[in-house]
Amino acid sequence: MAMRENVVLFLALWIITAALVSPSVEIFLTIALIGILITLEIGEFYLPRDVKSSLKLSAYLLLLTFAFIVARKVYEVIK
């Protein structure tokens, strides 16, 4: 199995495991973000450019979602 396939398999298993163990959507999205960032860091040399760009777009969207979740939690604490 090629390293590229191993990296994609890792991400798929990470997302499936996160979906099974996460008690809420917020925690799932945070764990998915961590998995995508790990995949981007490890697979930087093995993934083609188009796959890396789509993973980066996913990471940016999840970072935006993470910032929204954190802001909402901070607002709940302040309120």
C-alpha positions as CSV (number, residue, x, y, z in Angstrom):
1,M,0.0,0.0,0.0
2,A,1.4,3.4,-1.0
3,M,2.0,6.1,1.6
4,R,-0.6,8.3,0.0
5,E,-3.2,5.6,0.6
6,N,-2.1,5.1,4.2
7,V,-2.5,8.9,4.9
8,V,-6.0,8.9,3.5
9,L,-6.9,5.7,5.4
10,F,-5.6,7.3,8.6
11,L,-7.9,10.3,8.1
12,A,-10.9,8.1,7.3
13,L,-10.4,6.0,10.4
14,W,-9.8,9.1,12.5
15,I,-13.2,10.6,11.3
16,I,-15.1,7.4,11.8
17,T,-13.6,6.9,15.3
18,A,-14.4,10.6,16.2
19,A,-18.0,10.1,15.0
20,L,-18.4,7.0,17.2
21,V,-16.9,8.4,20.4
22,S,-18.0,12.1,20.3
23,P,-20.9,12.9,22.6
24,S,-21.7,16.2,20.7
25,V,-21.3,17.8,17.3
26,E,-18.9,20.4,18.7
27,I,-16.5,17.8,20.0
28,F,-16.7,15.9,16.8
29,L,-15.9,19.0,14.7
30,T,-12.9,19.7,17.0
31,I,-11.6,16.2,16.8
32,A,-12.1,16.2,13.0
33,L,-10.1,19.5,12.8
34,I,-7.3,17.9,14.7
35,G,-7.3,14.9,12.4
36,I,-7.2,17.0,9.3
37,L,-4.3,19.1,10.7
38,I,-2.4,15.9,11.5
39,T,-3.1,14.6,8.0
40,L,-1.9,17.8,6.4
41,E,1.3,17.8,8.5
42,I,2.2,14.1,7.9
43,G,1.0,13.9,4.3
44,E,2.6,17.1,3.1
45,F,5.1,15.2,0.9
46,Y,2.9,12.3,-0.1
47,L,-0.5,13.9,-1.1
48,P,-1.1,15.5,-4.4
49,R,-1.6,19.2,-4.6
50,D,-5.4,19.0,-5.3
51,V,-6.0,16.8,-2.2
52,K,-3.9,19.1,-0.1
53,S,-5.8,22.1,-1.3
54,S,-9.1,20.5,-0.5
55,L,-7.9,19.4,3.0
56,K,-6.7,23.0,3.6
57,L,-10.1,24.3,2.6
58,S,-11.7,21.9,5.0
59,A,-9.3,22.9,7.8
60,Y,-10.1,26.6,7.2
61,L,-13.8,25.9,7.4
62,L,-13.4,23.8,10.6
63,L,-11.2,26.5,12.1
64,L,-13.9,29.1,11.4
65,T,-16.4,26.7,13.0
66,F,-14.1,26.2,16.0
67,A,-13.7,29.9,16.5
68,F,-17.5,30.2,16.5
69,I,-17.9,27.4,19.1
70,V,-15.2,29.0,21.3
71,A,-16.9,32.4,21.0
72,R,-20.3,31.0,21.9
73,K,-18.8,29.2,24.9
74,V,-17.1,32.3,26.1
75,Y,-20.3,34.3,25.7
76,E,-22.1,31.6,27.8
77,V,-19.5,31.9,30.6
78,I,-19.6,35.7,30.6
79,K,-23.4,35.8,30.5
